[in-house]
Amino acid sequence: MKSKLSQVVAAVLLTATASLGAQAQEVKIGYVNSERILRETNLAKAAESKLQAEFSRREKALLDQETKLRGAAEKLDKDGPALTDAERSRRQRELIEQDRDLQRKRREFNEDVAQRKSEETTALVEKANKVIKQIFEQEKYDLIVQDAIHASPRVDITKKVIDALNAQK
């Protein structure tokens, strides 16, 4: 009786172990590094160039205005002792007003750049997510994780996603 019971227990343990081993082999996990996608894809590089072209004129205009303002401030410092109090005060007010205008334009510029970067990033992320979903379905993954703290290179499919995105027009 004891040997019969131990045979049954051994058979159950063997079946359970085999079952767990089979299940462990069936799980397919992938990892994607989003930062690399946003940095290395042709779409990301094109978006960066597009933004640079879109905002370069405004940035140059702001830098020119900043240079002129700095020059006017230096001229006021140099000419200040020879100016009347009223003239010096008038020029200081003008400089303060020009500085406020410059700061407002700089703030608007930075907000516009941030908004456009966000729009371009969102579009790229949507395309990447579609590619990731296609890979998930085609290669029958059980789980694909983005931005894990640690991931083995064995499960890293970032290159595959980048290549698929770069293949798109």
C-alpha positions as CSV (number, residue, x, y, z in Angstrom):
1,M,0.0,0.0,0.0
2,K,2.8,2.3,0.9
3,S,4.6,1.7,-2.4
4,K,1.3,2.2,-4.3
5,L,0.8,5.6,-2.6
6,S,4.4,6.7,-3.2
7,Q,4.0,5.7,-6.9
8,V,0.9,7.9,-7.2
9,V,2.6,10.8,-5.5
10,A,5.6,10.4,-7.7
11,A,3.4,10.3,-10.8
12,V,1.5,13.5,-9.7
13,L,4.8,15.3,-8.9
14,L,6.3,14.2,-12.3
15,T,3.2,15.4,-14.1
16,A,3.1,18.7,-12.2
17,T,6.8,19.3,-12.9
18,A,6.5,18.5,-16.6
19,S,3.4,20.7,-16.8
20,L,5.2,23.7,-15.1
21,G,8.2,23.2,-17.4
22,A,6.0,23.2,-20.5
23,Q,4.2,26.4,-19.3
24,A,7.5,28.1,-18.5
25,Q,8.8,27.4,-22.0
26,E,5.6,28.8,-23.6
27,V,5.8,32.3,-22.1
28,K,7.3,34.7,-24.5
29,I,8.4,38.1,-23.2
30,G,9.9,41.1,-25.0
31,Y,11.3,44.4,-23.8
32,V,11.4,47.7,-25.7
33,N,13.6,50.7,-24.8
34,S,11.4,53.7,-25.6
35,E,14.3,56.1,-25.2
36,R,16.3,54.4,-27.9
37,I,13.3,54.5,-30.2
38,L,12.8,58.2,-29.7
39,R,16.5,58.8,-30.3
40,E,17.6,56.3,-33.0
41,T,14.8,55.9,-35.5
42,N,14.8,57.7,-38.8
43,L,11.4,59.2,-37.8
44,A,12.8,60.7,-34.7
45,K,15.8,62.2,-36.6
46,A,13.4,63.6,-39.2
47,A,11.2,65.1,-36.6
48,E,14.2,66.7,-35.0
49,S,15.3,68.2,-38.3
50,K,11.8,69.4,-39.0
51,L,11.6,71.1,-35.6
52,Q,15.0,72.7,-36.2
53,A,14.0,74.1,-39.5
54,E,10.6,75.2,-38.2
55,F,12.1,77.2,-35.3
56,S,15.6,78.2,-36.4
57,R,14.5,81.6,-37.8
58,R,12.6,82.6,-34.6
59,E,15.6,81.5,-32.5
60,K,18.0,83.6,-34.6
61,A,15.7,86.6,-34.3
62,L,15.6,86.2,-30.5
63,L,19.4,85.9,-30.4
64,D,19.7,89.0,-32.6
65,Q,17.3,90.9,-30.3
66,E,19.2,89.8,-27.3
67,T,22.5,91.0,-28.8
68,K,21.0,94.4,-29.7
69,L,19.6,94.7,-26.1
70,R,23.0,93.8,-24.6
71,G,24.7,96.4,-26.9
72,A,22.2,99.1,-25.9
73,A,22.8,98.3,-22.2
74,E,26.5,98.6,-22.7
75,K,26.1,101.8,-24.6
76,L,23.9,103.2,-21.7
77,D,26.6,102.2,-19.2
78,K,29.3,103.9,-21.3
79,D,27.2,107.0,-22.0
80,G,25.5,107.2,-18.7
81,P,27.7,109.7,-16.9
82,A,27.3,112.2,-19.8
83,L,23.5,111.9,-20.0
84,T,21.0,114.0,-18.2
85,D,19.0,112.2,-15.5
86,A,15.8,112.4,-17.6
87,E,17.6,110.9,-20.7
88,R,19.2,108.2,-18.6
89,S,15.9,107.3,-17.0
90,R,14.2,107.3,-20.4
91,R,16.8,104.9,-21.9
92,Q,16.6,102.7,-18.8
93,R,12.8,102.4,-19.2
94,E,13.3,101.6,-22.9
95,L,15.8,98.9,-22.0
96,I,13.5,97.4,-19.3
97,E,10.6,97.4,-21.8
98,Q,12.7,95.8,-24.5
99,D,14.0,93.2,-22.0
100,R,10.4,92.4,-21.0
101,D,9.4,92.0,-24.6
102,L,12.4,89.7,-25.2
103,Q,11.6,87.6,-22.1
104,R,8.0,87.3,-23.3
105,K,9.1,86.3,-26.8
106,R,11.6,83.8,-25.4
107,R,8.9,82.3,-23.1
108,E,6.5,82.0,-26.0
109,F,9.2,80.5,-28.2
110,N,10.1,77.9,-25.5
111,E,6.4,77.0,-25.1
112,D,5.9,76.6,-28.8
113,V,9.0,74.4,-29.1
114,A,7.8,72.2,-26.2
115,Q,4.4,71.9,-27.7
116,R,5.7,70.9,-31.1
117,K,8.2,68.4,-29.6
118,S,5.3,66.9,-27.7
119,E,3.2,66.6,-30.9
120,E,6.1,65.0,-32.8
121,T,6.9,62.6,-29.9
122,T,3.3,61.6,-29.6
123,A,3.1,60.8,-33.3
124,L,6.2,58.7,-33.1
125,V,5.1,56.9,-30.0
126,E,1.8,56.0,-31.7
127,K,3.6,54.6,-34.7
128,A,6.0,52.7,-32.5
129,N,3.1,51.2,-30.5
130,K,1.5,50.0,-33.7
131,V,4.7,48.3,-34.7
132,I,5.2,46.8,-31.3
133,K,1.6,45.5,-31.4
134,Q,2.3,44.0,-34.9
135,I,5.4,42.3,-33.6
136,F,3.4,41.1,-30.5
137,E,0.8,39.5,-32.7
138,Q,3.0,38.1,-35.5
139,E,5.6,36.6,-33.2
140,K,3.0,35.5,-30.6
141,Y,4.4,37.3,-27.5
142,D,2.7,36.9,-24.2
143,L,4.0,40.2,-22.9
144,I,6.0,43.1,-24.2
145,V,7.3,45.6,-21.5
146,Q,8.5,49.1,-22.2
147,D,11.2,50.8,-20.0
148,A,11.9,48.2,-17.5
149,I,14.6,48.8,-14.8
150,H,16.5,45.7,-15.9
151,A,16.1,43.5,-18.9
152,S,18.2,40.8,-20.5
153,P,19.5,41.4,-24.0
154,R,17.9,38.1,-24.8
155,V,14.4,39.6,-24.5
156,D,15.3,43.1,-25.9
157,I,13.3,43.6,-29.2
158,T,14.1,47.4,-29.5
159,K,16.3,46.9,-32.6
160,K,13.5,44.9,-34.2
161,V,11.1,47.8,-33.5
162,I,13.6,50.4,-34.8
163,D,14.2,48.4,-38.0
164,A,10.5,48.1,-38.6
165,L,9.9,51.8,-38.0
166,N,12.8,52.7,-40.3
167,A,11.4,50.5,-43.0
168,Q,8.2,52.6,-43.0
169,K,7.9,55.5,-45.4
